[in-house]
């Protein structure tokens, strides 16, 4: 659905349904250069499981208008204001990649909003190499190509997918092309600049879940495990896939999130 | 990390890795109508298209999905739906996008059944088509109206062998915000990938070169994922509310794959033109050798063109690789590896000579198909169009001396010898007359 928020048209996927006050809310936070389509196989699944689902396209991403935020701190503020605007007082946040940095920051600065946290292919910091940042500035389409290739494990090369007929490499590219060409470089710079992850992780006092990918080349497994160690109570699971875990192993991810949500009840 | 494999590798591997349970290297044939659900949760998720998977073979099947994923990767599309025939594919595209009151712009030089579908069948359902010269860019642009929902053409027209200037037509379509659907049967992704030239939808008859063996009918729609369906007023079937699935918008939920999601959820569900898993398997076997076969098709076509050019029995010869073909320049640009293996030529002596030729070749098969590994021929004047006068045939873009040749993979010298026999018989008709 579209909302007029802070003077701009903002899109949030709710799985096609209106938000209902008495349901628990799950908020999916996408990664760099992505939009709500990162969670195509999660959004409607969890709507059917009885949750309110909100998966916003951050400003300039997907269908959302507006000036892009340029830091993780700004992402966090924008998200918390959006939730206030939607009258959502508390939610479980599921972040992917850069989205994990955003929800780490939210957990420290706005803990009152947080019911639960799921980090998907996340880490406390996501340094980005200069080559990828330069490419994202000078030749965004090449950068999309690099990211989808690095981001999926070998099954992506063979278009292996549970979705009948889907070619995830091309689809990943098409999703990134939906954004303004400047979006990816701005996101990557935001990731690169963010230094508060370790501090934010250390303040988390609730049970969390981290779902990490064995063959992740964007946020390597080692860095994901460091994040787990820095959070007081963080269960974790490692799936045999690449960085784009929500599309590579959707059913496994959904089952893990579902179990985690049940554990919060 | 994944790899960006090249065409030949993808032809063999895309969509399949050895089966985890059995280690089967070949793609298994899942000859089943339906699939046992793990629990009610999974069943509901599959019915609602919340997650991927299979629930009933009319909608999807693992063997067919392998074929679809292979075709999507070969053509550079985001997703694919395979179906029972090329005509079913075209019907699925039209009905996914258009409703009564909508309008299509289509090439007037397409395969007859394509024209029939648009000119006679779809008009009964309130969908009108304006037919245009596929290479008259001005005419195409002028024909696009506010209610135009689709522009449709063939890379290489059948049987006229006109070559559509796909990159330029795609620019017009983009400017007018109308999707461009291209039938790429005659070129296959080995010779040309329309999506890379800006087309949005690719349609194949898999029965032809892609299968290549003449044993299985099939079709496919490849979605480029490069069209913005967001205008709800213009494309309500894709971006408006769907009648099922909680009234979702395919565009909002599936984005680049919205069109194929719509086709699967409505077209496959409600019309049911499903491919059989066995035919999907046969077609996959064909794809494994697609590039090898296409190279030989093109090589044999070149030699056949030389042979026919020099032959006294031939009155005219048409192929886009020939310099005198009106679309030679565009063919060279978009089909640099060759413009397919169909040759059209005229035989001296008209309709009777054509008939004699056809009846006296033995190795070349006289039948209504193209793109088989075997050389195929048809003489419309004595078969498909025998009921028409010469004048009426001309109006259909055909002449009564026209022979359509689909060059096969045999040793070309044997085909030449076979043709000489046919030409000899045709010459007798000609000499009797003179």
HADDOCK unambig.tbl for C-alpha pairs under 7 A between the chains (distance, minus, plus):
assign (segid A and resid 16 and name CA) (segid B and resid 246 and name CA) 6.83 0.50 0.50
assign (segid A and resid 16 and name CA) (segid B and resid 247 and name CA) 6.83 0.50 0.50
assign (segid A and resid 16 and name CA) (segid B and resid 248 and name CA) 4.98 0.50 0.50
assign (segid A and resid 37 and name CA) (segid B and resid 254 and name CA) 6.96 0.50 0.50
assign (segid A and resid 37 and name CA) (segid B and resid 255 and name CA) 6.96 0.50 0.50
assign (segid A and resid 40 and name CA) (segid B and resid 253 and name CA) 6.55 0.50 0.50
assign (segid A and resid 40 and name CA) (segid B and resid 254 and name CA) 6.73 0.50 0.50
assign (segid A and resid 41 and name CA) (segid B and resid 50 and name CA) 5.63 0.50 0.50
assign (segid A and resid 41 and name CA) (segid B and resid 51 and name CA) 4.94 0.50 0.50
assign (segid A and resid 44 and name CA) (segid B and resid 50 and name CA) 5.33 0.50 0.50
assign (segid A and resid 45 and name CA) (segid B and resid 45 and name CA) 6.33 0.50 0.50
assign (segid A and resid 45 and name CA) (segid B and resid 50 and name CA) 5.09 0.50 0.50
assign (segid A and resid 149 and name CA) (segid B and resid 1 and name CA) 6.16 0.50 0.50
assign (segid A and resid 149 and name CA) (segid B and resid 2 and name CA) 5.14 0.50 0.50
assign (segid A and resid 149 and name CA) (segid B and resid 3 and name CA) 6.40 0.50 0.50
assign (segid A and resid 150 and name CA) (segid B and resid 1 and name CA) 4.62 0.50 0.50
assign (segid A and resid 150 and name CA) (segid B and resid 2 and name CA) 6.17 0.50 0.50
assign (segid A and resid 151 and name CA) (segid B and resid 1 and name CA) 6.28 0.50 0.50
assign (segid A and resid 152 and name CA) (segid B and resid 1 and name CA) 5.44 0.50 0.50
assign (segid A and resid 152 and name CA) (segid B and resid 2 and name CA) 5.55 0.50 0.50
assign (segid A and resid 153 and name CA) (segid B and resid 1 and name CA) 4.36 0.50 0.50
assign (segid A and resid 153 and name CA) (segid B and resid 2 and name CA) 4.84 0.50 0.50
assign (segid A and resid 154 and name CA) (segid B and resid 1 and name CA) 5.74 0.50 0.50
assign (segid A and resid 154 and name CA) (segid B and resid 2 and name CA) 4.21 0.50 0.50
assign (segid A and resid 154 and name CA) (segid B and resid 3 and name CA) 6.74 0.50 0.50
assign (segid A and resid 155 and name CA) (segid B and resid 2 and name CA) 6.83 0.50 0.50
assign (segid A and resid 156 and name CA) (segid B and resid 2 and name CA) 5.60 0.50 0.50
assign (segid A and resid 157 and name CA) (segid B and resid 2 and name CA) 4.91 0.50 0.50
assign (segid A and resid 157 and name CA) (segid B and resid 3 and name CA) 5.17 0.50 0.50
assign (segid A and resid 157 and name CA) (segid B and resid 4 and name CA) 6.08 0.50 0.50
assign (segid A and resid 157 and name CA) (segid B and resid 5 and name CA) 6.79 0.50 0.50
assign (segid A and resid 158 and name CA) (segid B and resid 13 and name CA) 6.21 0.50 0.50
assign (segid A and resid 158 and name CA) (segid B and resid 14 and name CA) 4.22 0.50 0.50
assign (segid A and resid 158 and name CA) (segid B and resid 15 and name CA) 5.43 0.50 0.50
assign (segid A and resid 158 and name CA) (segid B and resid 16 and name CA) 6.64 0.50 0.50
assign (segid A and resid 159 and name CA) (segid B and resid 14 and name CA) 5.68 0.50 0.50
assign (segid A and resid 159 and name CA) (segid B and resid 15 and name CA) 5.15 0.50 0.50
assign (segid A and resid 159 and name CA) (segid B and resid 69 and name CA) 5.93 0.50 0.50
assign (segid A and resid 159 and name CA) (segid B and resid 73 and name CA) 6.87 0.50 0.50
assign (segid A and resid 160 and name CA) (segid B and resid 15 and name CA) 4.99 0.50 0.50
assign (segid A and resid 160 and name CA) (segid B and resid 16 and name CA) 6.34 0.50 0.50
assign (segid A and resid 162 and name CA) (segid B and resid 52 and name CA) 4.87 0.50 0.50
assign (segid A and resid 162 and name CA) (segid B and resid 53 and name CA) 5.48 0.50 0.50
assign (segid A and resid 163 and name CA) (segid B and resid 52 and name CA) 3.94 0.50 0.50
assign (segid A and resid 163 and name CA) (segid B and resid 53 and name CA) 5.94 0.50 0.50
assign (segid A and resid 164 and name CA) (segid B and resid 52 and name CA) 6.58 0.50 0.50
assign (segid A and resid 164 and name CA) (segid B and resid 53 and name CA) 6.69 0.50 0.50
assign (segid A and resid 164 and name CA) (segid B and resid 60 and name CA) 6.61 0.50 0.50
assign (segid A and resid 164 and name CA) (segid B and resid 65 and name CA) 4.88 0.50 0.50
assign (segid A and resid 165 and name CA) (segid B and resid 65 and name CA) 5.09 0.50 0.50
assign (segid A and resid 165 and name CA) (segid B and resid 68 and name CA) 4.59 0.50 0.50
assign (segid A and resid 165 and name CA) (segid B and resid 69 and name CA) 4.58 0.50 0.50
assign (segid A and resid 165 and name CA) (segid B and resid 79 and name CA) 5.20 0.50 0.50
assign (segid A and resid 165 and name CA) (segid B and resid 80 and name CA) 4.90 0.50 0.50
assign (segid A and resid 165 and name CA) (segid B and resid 81 and name CA) 6.15 0.50 0.50
assign (segid A and resid 166 and name CA) (segid B and resid 69 and name CA) 5.80 0.50 0.50
assign (segid A and resid 166 and name CA) (segid B and resid 78 and name CA) 6.06 0.50 0.50
assign (segid A and resid 166 and name CA) (segid B and resid 79 and name CA) 4.29 0.50 0.50
assign (segid A and resid 166 and name CA) (segid B and resid 80 and name CA) 6.59 0.50 0.50
assign (segid A and resid 167 and name CA) (segid B and resid 69 and name CA) 5.91 0.50 0.50
assign (segid A and resid 167 and name CA) (segid B and resid 72 and name CA) 6.17 0.50 0.50
assign (segid A and resid 167 and name CA) (segid B and resid 73 and name CA) 6.16 0.50 0.50
assign (segid A and resid 167 and name CA) (segid B and resid 78 and name CA) 5.09 0.50 0.50
assign (segid A and resid 167 and name CA) (segid B and resid 79 and name CA) 5.56 0.50 0.50
assign (segid A and resid 168 and name CA) (segid B and resid 78 and name CA) 6.85 0.50 0.50
assign (segid A and resid 170 and name CA) (segid B and resid 76 and name CA) 6.63 0.50 0.50
assign (segid A and resid 170 and name CA) (segid B and resid 77 and name CA) 6.32 0.50 0.50
assign (segid A and resid 170 and name CA) (segid B and resid 78 and name CA) 4.97 0.50 0.50
assign (segid A and resid 171 and name CA) (segid B and resid 78 and name CA) 4.63 0.50 0.50
assign (segid A and resid 171 and name CA) (segid B and resid 256 and name CA) 6.74 0.50 0.50
assign (segid A and resid 174 and name CA) (segid B and resid 225 and name CA) 6.19 0.50 0.50
assign (segid A and resid 174 and name CA) (segid B and resid 226 and name CA) 6.76 0.50 0.50
assign (segid A and resid 174 and name CA) (segid B and resid 256 and name CA) 6.25 0.50 0.50
assign (segid A and resid 175 and name CA) (segid B and resid 256 and name CA) 6.67 0.50 0.50
assign (segid A and resid 217 and name CA) (segid B and resid 1 and name CA) 6.74 0.50 0.50
assign (segid A and resid 242 and name CA) (segid B and resid 1 and name CA) 6.82 0.50 0.50
